[in-house]
Amino acid sequence: MPRVLSLSTYPVVRPIHGGQRRIHAFSQRLAAGGWEFVNASVYDPDHYSGAAVGPDDLPLRYVGTAWRGLPLVGDLQAGEFAATSPEAYAHFARLVERLAPDFIQLEQPFLWPLVKRLRAEGVAPETPVIYSSQNWEAPLKYKMLVKAGAPEAKAREVAEAITALERELSCASAAIVAVSESDAEHYRAAAPDVPVFVVPNGVSRPVTPTAEDERACDIYEGRKYLLFVGSAYPPNIEGFLHLLLKNGLFFFPPEKSVAICGGVSHGIFGNGVYQAQIHANSRRCQFFADVSDGELEALKRGSHAVILPIQFGGGSNLKTAEALASGRWVVATSIAMRGFERFANAPGVLVADTPDAFRDAIVKVLASPPLKLTAAQAKARESVYWDRCFDAAGYIEFFDRQVVGA
Amino acid sequence: MSLTSYFDLSTSARWSGHAVGIVRVERELARRAALSADMGFCVYDRAERCFKQIDPKAVAPILAGEITVSFDLPAEELPAPPESWRFRAREAVLRHPRLYQAVQRVRGRRFSLSEIAEVRRYEAEARSAPKPKSTIVPLAEVVIGKVALDADTRIISGGLDWEYKDLRTIYELKKVHGFSYAAIVYDLIPQMMPQFVVPSYVNLLKDYFGELFWVADACMCISESTRRDMMRYCEQFGIPAPRSDAFPLGCDVVSAKPGSGEAEPPAELPPELEGKRYALFVSTIEPRKNHRTLYQAWTRAMDEGRLDPARDRLVFVGRSGWAVGDLIQEMDANPVAQETIVRLSNISDAELDLLYKHAALGLFPSFYEGYGLPLAEMLGHGKACLSSRSGSLEEVGGDLVEYIDPLDTLGWSDAIVRMFNDKTARTALERRVAKTHKPVTWDAAADLFFARLKDL
């Protein structure tokens, strides 16, 4: 059975956030095509432990690094650690020897220093590398560092290091998988001879909520409400604060009108912008920080619209796919529509990038009846399911061709 | 079925000082409402989350400021707390700014001398504020039970509701009882221009206005301009706009206050204005009112020798508000301003009336107004006025006022000089005001208010 070794900076035993779900989808699709898919990671032990971690995953122990003291550079440090720590390198070398993969797929560029050494030292000299990018990382990291208060010069230094990493990896790859057409253009320019596939982020087919799950919607008493789902990833929090909260949620009546689901809940509730109008905000928002898949699906089915107030950040935009697949009204920024640009003018989708425009879009949607899609429109939205994404990209066929060709 | 209306006195009931601004509006309207047999009066009790009906016998004393209702204190008057040694020591040190500065520095706090001067001025003003003349009575002694709310009940509210109401609870009460709620809207400055609101009030006021239009069924705005602002806001926020109309405020400064008990001493012009020719601007000194433009326009005209420092004066009437410390310090330090700009505060209605009567010119350079009562009052006194066009001011001034952009300092300077020195032009404008301006009395304002509200 042909085999793919995937390397990432987080474990995927329990796929929760967007990046994990994307790797999980690759795994599912390749398995369905007769491939064995194994993921190994260097993970941050502050974020993952216990049952969330598998036997091939290794906790990051910080090594001497130019990035010491900076926030948000754990992924860059993971690459340095995996390539330079004798213990870590030996772990991955053993793994490669045991699996003898036909491909090594790098999820994001950060573990490229490890793969480079594995190749240089003859552990995997000929194994083709697939660069699976979730976003063009350098400018994003720069913005996040500056926003987190890092010195501007340091942020630029980090961005340049990532750019160098991405360029080198792009040119050394057998293929690149991009998440959007705009990212794909970037990689085609960086590595003109390397084939680039666009596999937009997709979603799994939804679970069917139980009657118990549906009780989550009771608090809305049949009224129209909007759904926002997000992890604790800073752009999710910042976007909601800036695009909705900053000018107040007074375009909703003083009744429960918004469902905020997932890790983003804590970041929003604890923020000073929310707290400054806590009585008005809490009258309108209901937080579902730890929501099950069934409850989330019930909330989605009960909602009038799904909002995606994301202003920066790459991320997987899986929430966008889920929003589209829900068949509900969607109010999103153009950043949130990255990878789903083909839906920007689709019926039921409103794109807005400023607080006023976002509010206007919500007001318009709230004043509209529940969205009814035609069969063709519904089918178009279904193209965001993972199975459809892979089929359209020709990704599996590429693997198969390579193996047959070999 | 006709409506049973209750005029809400939640603000007047708590007010023990001189009635100005919103308190004045509430009291002037309520006095006229009291003449109507089918109007009840109420207060909102935040603790019990309900409206309570005021005993008819207590209405007149509340409106006259003779009693202040205590919503949360025990009935008996509390003795004044003894002044601590710490308080007395601070007072003594504060009298010597450099010593105060040194003491604060030891405590790790840095104050400039101008900041200390502002603290001293603020505290002096606070101490000189008129002492309450009213008797404090507990809420239980002035109410006769809860208002029976139902679909035929209307609450009319126009006080400092962001302080004394809880609109989200009233929204819930409305859902249960189905009564209607009418509010007076003074302006939407906190939503439109929060930079002009006292910082500590921005969130409170945004919260109030954010909820108000979900709660109110009818809104009486104090100008068409404010009404337009409200309609625009509701449209932007997708809020079903309440039924609305506008009414003007009364501008008779010394109004008849039957039974008010507020004996006004005979008024005299302040000595520094005796025999002077002066331009008058009546407003709290705060950024929105734009005193700085007038200060700069005035001192420029003086510096250029176009006004007479022996005779001409610029008069600011109003207390010092927020974020004007630098301006006050500049005026205090500027020799031209020291000599020719007069600041007055804590003056009686009769004194204000006299100041209006003797003014050569009225000024109103504000950046925004929901109505602009001082402009109406100046016109009511037949004065030539210079004003900005902002907000409702053009609505109040019509074609009887010369308008100047609030940022056009040189324009203000030229216009003030022209009006002072060209008596023919000034008199012509005054004649036009006297001939065509119809001042609105509080009686007329109240008639319009209740008649238009009835139709909503």
Chai-1 contact restraints between the chains, C-beta under 6 A:
chainA,res_idxA,chainB,res_idxB,connection_type,confidence,min_distance_angstrom,max_distance_angstrom,comment,restraint_id
A,G248,B,K206,contact,1.0,0.0,6.0,A-B,restraint_1
A,G248,B,G210,contact,1.0,0.0,6.0,A-B,restraint_2
A,F250,B,G210,contact,1.0,0.0,6.0,A-B,restraint_3
A,F250,B,F237,contact,1.0,0.0,6.0,A-B,restraint_4
A,F251,B,F237,contact,1.0,0.0,6.0,A-B,restraint_5
A,F251,B,G238,contact,1.0,0.0,6.0,A-B,restraint_6
A,P253,B,W214,contact,1.0,0.0,6.0,A-B,restraint_7
A,P254,B,R168,contact,1.0,0.0,6.0,A-B,restraint_8
A,P254,B,Y171,contact,1.0,0.0,6.0,A-B,restraint_9
A,P254,B,E211,contact,1.0,0.0,6.0,A-B,restraint_10
A,P254,B,W214,contact,1.0,0.0,6.0,A-B,restraint_11
A,A276,B,N203,contact,1.0,0.0,6.0,A-B,restraint_12
A,Q277,B,D207,contact,1.0,0.0,6.0,A-B,restraint_13
A,A280,B,D207,contact,1.0,0.0,6.0,A-B,restraint_14
A,A280,B,G210,contact,1.0,0.0,6.0,A-B,restraint_15
A,R283,B,R168,contact,1.0,0.0,6.0,A-B,restraint_16
A,V363,B,G238,contact,1.0,0.0,6.0,A-B,restraint_17
A,L366,B,G238,contact,1.0,0.0,6.0,A-B,restraint_18
